[in-house]
Amino acid sequence: MTKTDTMVNLRKRLEESESLLAMTGCYDGITNLECREQDPLKFETIHMKLRASCVSAREIARRISASPGVREVGEMVAALYTPEGDAIAISNGIMVHVHTMSRFIKWMIKNDYQDDPGINPGDIFANNDAFIGTVQVPDVMDVVPIYHEGTLVGWAGAVCHELEAGGITPGGDVALAQERFGEGLFVCAEKIGLNDKIRRDYIIRCERNLRMPIYWILDEQAKVAACFNMRDRVLELIDEIGIDFYQKISKEFIEEGRRTQLARVRQLTIPGKYRANTFYGHVTKGKPGFQPLGDPDWLYSIPLQMDIQLDGKIVLDFEGAQPWGYHSMNCTPAGMDGGMFVTLTQHMNFEGLVNDGAWLATQLKLPEGTWTNPDSEFCATATSWALLLPAYGAFQRMLSRGFLARGFLEEVFVGQVNSPMIEMGGISQYGKPFGIAHFECAAAGSGALAIKDGLDTAYVGWNPESDMGNIEIWELDMPMVYLGRSILPNSGGAGKYRGGNAFMSTWVINKSPEVRIVTSEHSSRVFDNAGMCGGYPAPTCQMHRVVRNSNISQRADARKPLVHSTGLDQNELTMNLEGDHQIIEGPHITAPMKAGDIFTHSYNGGGGYGDPLERDPILVLDDIIQGQSSRVHGENIHGVRFKGSIEDTTLEIDLPGTMAARKQLKDERLQKAIPVSDWFENERGKVIEGSFAPEVVKMYRAAMNLSDDFSDEFRTFWQLSDSFAFSEPKQGEDKHG
């Protein structure tokens, strides 16, 4: 607390604001938007100025940053907050972190940071603890207080996703962490700077606990510069309009955001209850590097209920979710808030003038003890996106069903993509230890829309403006040389409109005696990128092709053609390269690789929309010609028949054959159809006998043990006795998921 600001107790002010919201339903008790009513043009102009200051600060920071994740991919966001920590305006970028920073600021206020260690002009605070306010360890946030003549008028904050966190495996998203203690360097709501300067001892700690500290340290400088820039713009604005007016209008912006969100929901959706379910699972038994605390093969069911109330409020309920587990994929309420926020900004509030008001117009019900709200702060959250993305993908599809019901066909978007991350470490091409998360995964394929195909290699749910980054920049930072990037055919889910395709990268290890590669964050054998309205999910199982002791150097020296991908038939590496060939199912960590070894990694496409048999044959033909799909896929999935061949450019549609083939496929569907009552009795028998894969039995048992509501609904639906329960685990079987 400063000597000039002794009259304001931040904790009491925050409690008062929360009390006013509870009593009135309006942010900070604001029932009338007086500033907007008096001068609407001035109201919008000031809001745009604040938004512009955030966008400008983010762009400045991107150009300062040395990290390709920030500079190339755009893994950053900047925002302005009230003194109580509520977001007023935000930049573009990874908007998932806008409310996570709000939680961070509020956590400091509620823990009396105003008294100790003090909140003073020139202070810099940092955090990457998900139980305080972020999503995962590599999401490092910095905030600085904004003072005007001794009065705290707000905060400026920025977040970057770091590419190395110092965990038990190299990179930022430490997939093999089973407890908090293996995730890397934690900065727990710490004052890292005084008098506008980052402390030297903090920099030393980073240097001694990270494999590649340059990224973290220079990103701190970039974020702080962004915060200072926003602080200067706010102070300039206050000099122009006055401190009292600024404090009043900034809070009105948030209340307007709350009302706008409610109005948007009323406009675009139908009130009522929406239900969805998605799944996520891993098969890791026997794979190197995976630790023994948790169950090696596991499956998570993610049930959701969305209530859209008459006033437009969205209530999202995760009742029936399973317990947190000894793996890196748990989430915290802060992360769940972030998933809600980034979804709303893409699907409803895409004009940019969005803030914490949108979040206030929603409610999350996160049962304690589940992976959404762990009751132990020792659990790991390093790859929380793994469960977070499928969950909010289902939420996006529920929203889209609301859009569809209201008649807004053009708003329907299958949405989220859960795409596997690749990380690596060892000895760099410069002879130094290194670790890096390769963020080209930020350019996967999007889900389809109800009016057109999804985007190819241009979307991920957490960053709607994402980019894969330039090959040459990534090659500077890791001992890998690209042999090629290529579209991965058939990687988008089929439908009337297909999901966007992803891509595959093929590398050769360069000038390094030791590189270990970790792949993570995508379900092994479960369709977590679902389709909609009859559209197929995107393919899931990731197969990595490795060639050790290859003859790539000899081929290069002899000027022979090099292999740039696995090819459409997935065997070009085998045909054209000598060496020890391996096909490995992810997720996994490789044994050490060395210069000359080759590794391939493919990313994920999005789900499809609509019946694949309704796809325009011309679109199917075009996909084949463009290398987006195979002829076999077009024939078997879409029922299109062709004449000629693509090799001699004579391929064309056989329209009569297509019509006949599609009719036959539809007739076969009808022949396989059975009454729902017969299906129900058959499935009910399986439930009673527990005749599922062991992972499925454990999945249901864990959810029923944790949630009475889920148990009651499960028993009622399947017409089971009140005492029905799946058998308890055998000795040695993990009980926690």
N, C-alpha and C positions, 0 to 999 in steps of 0.2 A: 504494500500500500504506500502510495506517495504522500508526502506531507500536504500536498495541495488537493488531495482527493480523499481526505479522511471522513467526509460526511457520507460517502456512499459505501454501503456494505453490499458487496456483490452477491453474497450468498442470500441475504435477505431479499435483495432485489429480484434474484432468480426465483426464489420461492414465491414471492408476490406475483410475478408474471405467470408462473404455473398455476397459482391459485385463481387468478383472474380468468385464465383460459378455461379452467374447470368450471367456474361459476357461470361464465357468460357464453362459453362455446366459441369465443372470438379470441384471437391472439392478443395477449396483454390487455384483454378487456376492451379492445377497440371495436365499438359497435357502429361507428360512422367513419367513413373515409373522408374526413374533412378536407384534407389537402387536395385530394382528387376532385372533390365536389367544387372547391373554390377555383381551381385552375387545372383542368385535366391535361392541358398541353404541357404545363410546367411539370406536372406529376410524371408524365411519361418521359419527358426530356431528362429529368434527373435520374429516373430509373435506368434509362439507356446509357447515361454517362457512367453510372456505377457498373453496369454490365460491361461497357466498353473498357473500363479500367481493369476489370478482371481478365478479359480476353487479351488486352495488350500486355498485361503482366505475364500471362502464361506464354505468350509468344517471345517475350524478352528472355524468360527463363529457358525456353527450349533452345535458344541460340547460345546461351551461356553454358548449358549442360554439356558434359563430355559423354554422357551415356547414350548409346544408340537407342535404348528403350525410350528415352525421353525425346531425344533430338529427332530420331527417325520415325518412331512409332507413335509418339504423342502421348505416352503414359504419364500424364500430368493433368492437374486441375488446380485452379486458383479461385478463391472466394472471399467475400466480405461478410462480416458478422456483426451483430449487435453486441453491446457489452455483456449481455447474458449468454451469448454464444449461439444465436439463431441466425441462419444464413439469410442475407439480404439479396445478394446477387452472386452469380457464378459465371465462370468461363465455360467454354466448351472443353472436351477432353473426358477424363475418367470421372464422370459425374457421380459415380457410386460413392465417392468419398466426401461429398458435400456435407451430408448429415453425420458421417463418422467424425469429421472434424468438429462438428457441433457437439457431439458427445464428449470429445476430448476437452474442449473448452469448459463445458459444464462440469465435467469430472474435476477439473482443477478448482473451479469455483466451489463446488460442494465439498471438496477436501481442503478448503481454507487456504488455498495458495496465496490469497491476498495478504494473509498474515505471514506465512512461511511457505515458500522462500520469498514471497513478495511478487507483486505484479507491477513493474515499474516501466517508465519510458525507456526504450532501447533494449528491453528484455527479449529473448528468443527462446521459445519452448518447442520441444520435439517429443514425438510419441510414435511408437509402432506396436503397442500392446493392444491386441484385439479386445481384451476385456476392459480396456479403458475407452478405446474409440478408434478402431481401424478395422480392416478386414483380415490382414495377414501380416506377417513379419516384414516382408519387403515393402509394404506400403508405409513409407515413412513420411510423417506430416510435420510441418513447422507452422507455428502461429506466432504473431507478434501483436502486442496491444497497441492500439492507436489512441494517443492522448492529444487533447487540444487544450492548451493552457491549463494543464493540471487535471483535466477531466477525462476519464476513460470514455471514449465515444464508440469504441468497437474493437474489432480484431480483423487482421488480415491473415489468411492461411493459404498454404499450398501443399500439395501432395505429389510425390514422385514414386513410381514403382521401381525399386532398386533391383539390379540384376544379380547381386551377390549379397547374401545375408550372413555368411559365416556359420552355416548349420552343419549337420553331420554329413550332408552331401553338398557338393558345390552348386551354386546358383542361388536364386532367391526363393523359389517355391520348393521348400525342402520336403520332398515327397516321402522320404523314409522316416521322418520324425514321427515317433509314437507318443511322445510327451513333449511338453513345453521345453524341456531342458535340452532338446536336440535341435531346436529351430534356429538358433543363431543369436545374433546380437540384439538384445532388447534395450530400448530406450523408453522408459516408463514415465511419461509425462514429466520430463526433465527440463530444467532450465539450462540450455546449452550455450547461451550467449548473454552478454551484458554490453550495454552501451553500443548497440548495433554491431557487435562483433562476436563471432562464434569463439567459444573458449578453446584454447590450445589443448587442454587436457582431454576435452571431448574428441578432438581430432586425433590425438594420440591413441585414445581407446579404439577409435575406428580403424586406425592404421594397424593396430596389433590384434584385431579380432576379425578381420575380413580378408578374404583371399585377394580381392581386387579393390582396395579401399578408395582408389581414385574416383570411381563412379559415385559412391556414397558421399564422399566429401565434396566433390564438385557439384553434385546435385543439391547438397545442403546450401552451398553458395548460391546456386540458381534459385532455389525456393525462397531463400531469404531476400534475394534481390527482387523477386516478384512481390513479396510481402511489403518491402520498403516502397516499391513503386506504387502499389495500391494505397498504402498509407499516405503517400504524398498527394495522390489524386483526391483522397477523401478530405485531407486537410485543406487543399485548394478549394474544394467544393464548399466546405464549411465557411471558409473566408468569404465565399461568394453569397451564400444563402443564410448564414448564421447557424450557430450550434443548436439552438432550440428547435428551429425548423428542421434541421437535418435529423435530429433525434426523433422528432415526431414523424416525419415522412418515411424514414427508413423502416419504422415499425409498421406503418400503414402498407408499405410494399409487401410485407409478409402476410398481413391479413388479407390483402387483395389476392395474393397467391393462393391462400387457403380457399377463398371464395371462387376463384377462377377454376381451381381443381374440381371443386364440387359441381360447378356449372358444366364443366367439360364432361364429367362422368354422366350427368343427367342428359346432356345432349347426345352422347355417343352410345350409351348402353341402355339396357333394360334392367330395372331393379329386380332383385331376386337372389336365389342361392345358386351358385355354380360349383360344380365338383370336378376335380381332376386328380389324376394319380400318375406319377412317373417313378422311374427306378434308377438305381445306380449301383454298380457292383464291381468288384475286383477279384481276379484270380491270380494270386501271388505265391501259392504254395510251392516251395522248392526253388523259387527264383532267388538269385544272389542279392544280398543286401537287405532283404526284408527281415525285420526283427521279430522276436517271438512273443511280444506282449499281447498282440491282438490276434484275431482269427485270420489266417492267411487268405481264406476264400470267404467272401461275405457279400451280402446283397442288402441294399436299403430300399424300402418302399417309402415314397414321399407323397403322402396324401394331402390334398389341399381342399379347403372350402373357402370360396369367396362370396361374401354377402355384400351386395350393392344395395344400400339403403335408399329410401325415397329422397333424402336430401343430397344424395350423391356420395356419401361417405363409403369408402371401400374398407371392409374388414376381412383380413386374410388370416385364416386359422389353420395351424399346422397340427392340430390334435390327431394323434395316431402316429406321429413321427417316432422313430426309434431312438434308443439311447445313444449318447455320444460314445465313441469308441477309441481304442488305442490305435489311432491312425491319424494322419495329418489333415483329414478332410472335414473336421468339425467346424462349426461356425459359431459366432457370438451374436447377441442381439444387435450390436453395431453393424456387423456384416450383413445381417438380415435387413436392417434398415437401408443399408447401401444398395442391396439388391432391389428393394422396393423403389428407391429413389431413381436409380438408373433406368428402371423399366418405365416409370411414369414419364421421365424426361424424353424417352424415345417414342412412346405410344400416345401421349396426350399433351405434353407441354413442350413440343418441339420448336416453339418460336423463340426460345432462349430466355424469356423473362420469367424464369422459374426460380423458386427459392424454398426455404423450409416451410412455407405455407402449404405447398403441395403435400409434404410429408405429414403435416398436421391434419390434413383432410383424410388420412388413412389410419388404420389401426392394425397392428400385427399381434396375433396371439401365438406366443412361442412357449410351448409347455416346458417347464423346468425339467432339467435332466436329459432332454433330448439333444440331438446333434445341433439343433437350432438355438439352444439355450443351455449349455452345459452347466452342471452344478459343481464342477471342479475347474478352477482356473489353472490347473496343472496340465489339462488336456491340450493337445496340439491343434493348431488352426492353420498350419503353414500352407495347405492347399485347399482352403475352405471353398474356393470356387468350384471344386469338383462336385459338391452337393448343392451349392448355392445356385449354379447355373441351370441344372435340370429343374430345380424347384421353380425358379422364376421363368424358365421356359414354359412350364405348365401354366404359370400365372398369365403369361403373355397370351397363351392360347385361350384361356378363359376370357380374358379381355376381348380377344378377337371374336369369340362367340357372341359376346355382348354387342360388338360392332355389327356383326352379321345380323343379329336379331333386330337391330335398329335400322338396318338397311344401308349401313356405310360399308359397302363391299370393298371400296378402295382403301379402307383403313386396316383391313384384315392382314395380319402378318404372322406367319408361323414363328418367326423370331429367333430366340436365343440359340447360340451354338456353343456346345461344350467341346473345345478343341484341345488335343493333347499338347502339353508343354514339353519342350526338350531343354535340358540343362546339361552342363558339362563342366569338367574341371580336370586338373592335372598340371602338366608343364606346358606353358605356352610356346609359341614359335619364337619367342624372345628369350627362352630359357628361364622364365619366371613362373612361380605358382600362379594359377588363374582359376577362376570360377565364374560362370556366367549363365544366366537364363536367356535363352534365345527367343526373342519376342516376335519372330516372324509369324508365330501362331496367331497374332492379332489380325490376320487377314485370311480367315477361313471363309467358307461359303455360308451365306445366310439362308434362313428358311424361306420358303416360297411366300408369295403374296396371293391373294384371291383373284388378282387380275393379271399377274405376270410371274415369270420365273424369279427365283431368288438371285442374289448377287453372287457372282463367282469371285472367290478369293478377295473379298472386300468387306468382311463384317465379322465382328464378335460382339457378344452381348454386353461386355463390360466397357467397351469403348467404341461407340458408333462411328467415330471418325478415324478408325484405326488404319494402320499401314504396315506392310511387312518389312519396310526398310530396304535400303540398297544393299545388294550383295557385297559390294566392295567395302562398305562400312563394317559389316559383320565380320568380314575376313580380316580386318585390322585387329579385331578384339578377340578372336578365337583361332586356334591352330587348325582351321578347316578351310579348304578351298572348295568352292562349289564346282561340281561337275554339271549341275543343272538344277533349275526349278521348272516344273512342268505341271500343267493341269492334271489332276487325278480324275480320269474318266469315271463316270457312274458313281461318284462320291456324294452327290446330292440325292435326297430321297425322291423317288418317282412320284408323279402325280399329273393331274391336268396341267399344273404348273410345277415344274421340278424345283427342288431345293438347289441353292447355289453349290457349285462344285468347289472343292478345296484344291490343294496342290501338294506335290511331293518335292522334297529336296534331296539331292544326292551329293554327298561330300567325300572328299579324300582327306585323311589326316595329313597335316602339313607340318614338317619340321618339328615334330614333337615325339619324344620317346614314350609318353604316357598321357592318354586321354581316357577318362571315364565318362560315359554318357548315361544320363538318367532320363527316362520318359515317364510322364505322370499326367494326372488330372483328367484322364478320360476313362470311362467305363470299359472294362475289358470285353465283356460279351453281352452287355445290356444296351438296348436302344434308348439312349437318353436324349437324342435329337429327334423328337417325334414329329410325325406329320399331322395333318388336320383335314377333316371332311373327306376321308378316304385316301388322303395322301400317305405315302409310305415314309417311314423313318429313314434317316440317313444311315448308311452302313456304320458299323461300330468297331469291329475287331481290328486292332492295329497290328500289322505284321511288318517287322523291320528286317530288311535284308542287309546282312553284314558280309563283307568279303575281307578276310584277313590274308596277309602275305600275297596281295594281289600283284599282277603284272602291269598295273596301270602306268608305272614309270617307264617300263620298257616300251609299252605301246606309244606313249607320248614321245619318247626319244626316236622311235621309228616313224613318227608322224602318221600313225594309224588312227582310225576313228576312235573316239572315246565314247563311253556309255554315259548318257545324260539322265537316264531314268530307268525304271524297271520295264517300261513299255506297257502297252495295253494288255499284252498276254502275261505280264509280270515275270518274264524270264529272260529279258535282254541281258541282265548282268550275268546270268548263268551261261548264256550262249557266247558272250563276247569277252569275258574276263576269266583268267585263270586265278586260282587261289582257293582258300578254304571258305566255302560258302555256308552261311547259316541263315535260317529264317527263325526269328524270335518274336513271340507275341508280347506286346507291351501290356502293362507297364513293367519296366525292368531297369536294372543298372548293368551296364556291360562290364565284362572283364576288361582290364586295361587294353587299349588299342594304341597303335603306333603309326608313324609316318608310312603312308602307302596303303593303309587299311581304308576300306570304304564302308559308309553307313548311309542308309536311306531312312527317311522319316516322312510320314504322310499325315496330313491334318484332316479335319472333318468338314463335311458339307452339312447343309441344313435339310430339314424335313420338307416333304412335298405337300401340295394342296390339291385336293380333288382326286377323282378316280383316274388312275393312269390310262385307262382305256378311253378316256375322253380327251386325251392330249391330241392336239392338231398334228396329223402326220407330217406336215411340213416342218414343224418344230422338231420332231423326232429326226427327220432327215438332216436338218441343219445341224443338230447336235452331233450327229455321226460325222458329217463333213468337217465340222470344226474341231473334232477330237474331244468333244465334251462327253461323248457316250459311245458305246459300241453297237455294232449291228445286232449282235446277239441280245443285248439289253433291249433294243428297240423292238425286236421281234417277240421276245418272251414276256416282257413287262408291259409294253404298250400295244402289242398285237398288230404291229405294222408289218406289212410284207413289201419286199423290194424286188426290183429287177436290176440287173447289171451289177457292177462292183465298184467299190470306192477306189481301188487301185488304178483302174483305167478311166476314172472320172465319169463312169456311165451309170452310177447308182441313181435310181429314181424310185418313186413310190408306185407300188402295184395297188391301185385304189380298190378294185373289186376284191382282190385277195385280202386286203386289209379289212374291208367290211365283213367278209365271211369269217376271217380269223377272230375278229372281235366278237361277232355273234356267238361263235363257238366257245370262246372263253367265258362269256356271260352265261351261256347255257351250262357250262361246267360248274360255275359258281352255284347256280340254282340247284344242280344235282347234288352238290355237296352240302347244301343248306339243311339244317335240322330245326325243328321247333325249339323255341327258347326253353320250354318246359323240359324237353329231353336233355338239352345242354345243361340246364340247372341241376337236374338229378345226377348226371354224370359227374359234374364238378363237385357237387355236395358230397358225393361218395369219396372223392379224393380228399376233401377237407376232413371228413370224419376219420378216414384211415391215415391221414397225414402222409399220403403217398406223393410227396413232392421231393425235389432235390433238397439235401440237408440245409443248404443256404436259405431256401424258401421257408422251411419249417422254422429255422432260427429267426428269420426276419419277422414272421408273424408272432412267434412266441415273445420276442423282445418287445414288440409294440403292445401286445396284450398285457404283458406284465407291468408296463409303464402307464397305460391309459385305460381306466375303467370305461370311459365313454367309447373308445375304439372297441374294446372287448364287447360291450353291450351291442354296439351296432353290428359287429362281425357275427356274433351269435344270432342276432335277430335276422339278419339278411340270409344266413345259411340255414336258418331254422334248426338251431342247435340247442342243447340243454343249457341251463344257466351255469352249470358246472363245467362245461366243455373247456378244455385247455390242451394245448400241444404239450407233449411230454417234455420234461425238464432235460437240460443238457447232461450228457454223460461226463464222467470224471475226465478232466483235462480239456474239455471243450470250453471255449471262451463264452462267458455269460454276458459280456458287455457290448458285443457287436464289433 
